[in-house]
């Protein structure tokens, strides 16, 4: 049964990969949510608490925000952050948009696996460099108009007092401090840890 679930999940990931490449382009794979999704595929196959814990520390807050944004727009018809706006754009077919519902699945899957496998306390040490690489690659390799991972917010929103480079530095420092570290601490003390120290 477990092997069947792994295969079905992998098939779904392959379909999402092809769909996103054709519909949104390669730069779309630098979205944190996409990185988290495909990292989850690897985690499920090798049954890795570390990879799942990295996803939680790095991306859980973003996924929760996406879900809040999506369901507010779906139920109330109101925009909040704009994260899920593309889910309601008619220029993409319903099939294409429905494949992005992995965003709804991921938070539950990550938290469930963390409780089942345990939370790896080493996650933060890998999550922060992963976030840094993701943000820098996004800045270097994507179009400002796409504003992937919000790295081009000053350009898109026409901020006058914050330069583009200043904003990137703020994100490189702020994201780990305000997102990764608090999430890590919550799971470290609320979920059974997979090991007591990264030194063992």
C-alpha positions in Angstrom: 0.0 0.0 0.0 2.8 2.4 0.9 4.6 1.8 -2.4 1.3 2.4 -4.3 0.9 5.8 -2.5 4.5 6.7 -3.3 4.0 5.9 -6.9 0.7 7.8 -7.2 2.3 10.8 -5.4 5.2 10.7 -7.8 2.9 10.5 -10.8 1.1 13.5 -9.6 4.4 15.4 -9.2 5.4 14.5 -12.7 2.1 15.8 -14.1 2.5 19.0 -12.0 6.1 19.4 -13.3 5.1 19.1 -17.0 2.0 21.3 -16.5 3.9 24.1 -14.6 6.8 24.1 -17.2 4.4 24.4 -20.1 2.0 26.8 -18.4 4.2 29.1 -16.4 7.8 28.5 -17.6 10.9 27.2 -15.9 11.3 30.2 -13.6 8.1 29.0 -11.8 10.0 26.2 -10.2 11.9 28.7 -8.0 8.7 29.5 -6.1 9.2 28.2 -2.5 6.0 26.2 -2.8 7.3 24.3 -5.8 10.6 23.6 -4.2 8.7 22.3 -1.1 6.5 20.1 -3.2 9.3 18.4 -5.1 11.4 18.1 -2.0 8.4 16.3 -0.4 8.4 13.7 -3.2 12.0 12.9 -2.3 11.2 12.8 1.4 8.4 10.4 0.9 10.5 8.0 -1.2 13.4 7.9 1.3 11.2 8.4 4.3 13.3 11.3 5.5 12.3 13.3 8.7 15.1 15.8 7.8 13.6 16.7 4.4 10.1 17.0 5.8 11.4 19.1 8.7 13.2 21.4 6.2 10.0 21.9 4.3 8.2 22.8 7.6 10.8 25.2 8.7 11.2 26.8 5.3 7.8 26.8 3.7 5.0 25.9 6.1 4.2 29.5 6.9 4.1 30.4 3.2 1.8 27.5 2.4 -0.6 28.4 5.2 -0.7 32.0 3.8 -1.4 30.7 0.4 -4.3 28.6 1.7 -5.8 31.5 3.7 -5.5 33.7 0.6 -7.1 31.0 -1.7 -10.0 30.1 0.5 -10.9 33.8 1.3 -11.0 34.4 -2.4 -12.9 31.2 -3.1 -15.5 31.6 -0.4 -15.8 35.4 0.1 -14.6 36.6 -3.4 -12.1 38.9 -1.8 -8.4 39.4 -2.4 -5.9 39.4 0.4 -2.3 38.9 -0.6 -2.6 38.0 -4.2 -0.6 34.8 -3.8 -3.4 32.6 -5.2 -4.7 35.1 -7.8 -3.7 32.9 -10.7 -6.1 30.2 -9.5 -9.0 32.4 -10.6 -7.5 33.6 -13.9 -9.5 32.3 -16.9 -6.5 32.5 -19.2 -5.4 29.2 -17.5 -7.7 26.2 -18.0 -9.5 24.7 -15.0 -7.3 21.5 -15.3 -4.1 23.6 -15.2 -5.2 25.5 -12.2 -6.6 22.4 -10.3 -3.2 20.8 -10.4 -1.9 23.6 -8.1 -4.2 22.3 -5.4 -1.1 20.5 -4.0 -0.8 23.7 -1.9 -3.8 22.5 0.0 -2.3 19.1 0.6 1.2 20.1 1.7 0.6 21.6 5.1 -1.4 18.7 6.3 1.0 16.2 4.9 4.1 17.9 6.4 2.6 18.2 9.8 1.2 14.7 9.7 4.6 13.2 8.7 6.4 15.3 11.4 4.1 13.8 14.1 4.6 10.3 12.6 8.3 10.4 11.9 9.4 13.0 14.4 10.8 16.5 13.8 14.5 16.6 12.9 16.2 19.4 15.0 18.9 19.7 12.3 16.3 21.1 9.9 17.1 24.8 10.6 20.8 24.3 9.7 19.8 23.2 6.2 16.7 25.3 5.7 18.4 28.6 6.1 21.1 28.0 3.4 18.3 26.6 1.1 16.3 29.8 1.6 19.4 31.9 0.8 20.1 30.0 -2.4 16.5 30.2 -3.4 16.2 33.9 -3.0 19.5 34.7 -4.7 18.7 32.4 -7.6 15.3 34.0 -7.9 16.9 37.4 -8.0 19.4 36.4 -10.6 17.3 34.1 -12.9 13.8 35.4 -13.0 11.9 38.3 -14.5 11.1 41.2 -12.1 7.5 41.3 -13.5 6.9 37.8 -12.1 8.0 38.9 -8.6 8.7 35.3 -7.6 9.2 34.9 -3.9 8.6 38.7 -3.6 12.2 39.4 -4.3 11.3 42.2 -6.8 8.7 43.9 -4.5 10.4 47.4 -4.7 10.4 47.2 -8.5 6.9 45.9 -8.9 5.3 48.1 -6.2 7.5 51.1 -7.2 8.9 51.7 -3.7 11.0 54.8 -3.5 12.7 54.5 -0.2 13.9 50.9 -0.5 16.3 49.9 -3.2 16.1 46.5 -4.9 19.4 45.3 -3.3 18.4 46.6 0.1 15.2 44.6 -0.1 17.1 41.4 -1.1 19.4 41.8 1.9 16.3 42.4 4.2 14.8 39.2 2.8 18.0 37.2 3.3 18.2 38.2 6.9 14.5 38.6 7.7 13.1 35.4 6.3 15.2 33.0 8.4 14.7 35.2 11.5 10.9 35.8 11.2 9.8 32.6 9.4 12.2 29.7 9.7 13.4 30.2 13.3 9.9 30.6 14.9 8.5 27.7 13.0 11.5 25.5 13.9 11.1 26.4 17.6 7.4 25.6 17.6 7.9 22.2 16.1 11.0 21.5 18.1 9.0 21.8 21.4 5.6 20.6 20.3 6.5 17.6 18.2 8.5 14.6 19.1 12.1 15.2 17.9 13.7 12.7 15.7 17.0 13.2 17.4 18.2 15.3 20.3 21.2 17.0 18.7 22.7 17.6 15.3 26.0 16.5 16.8 24.8 12.8 17.0 
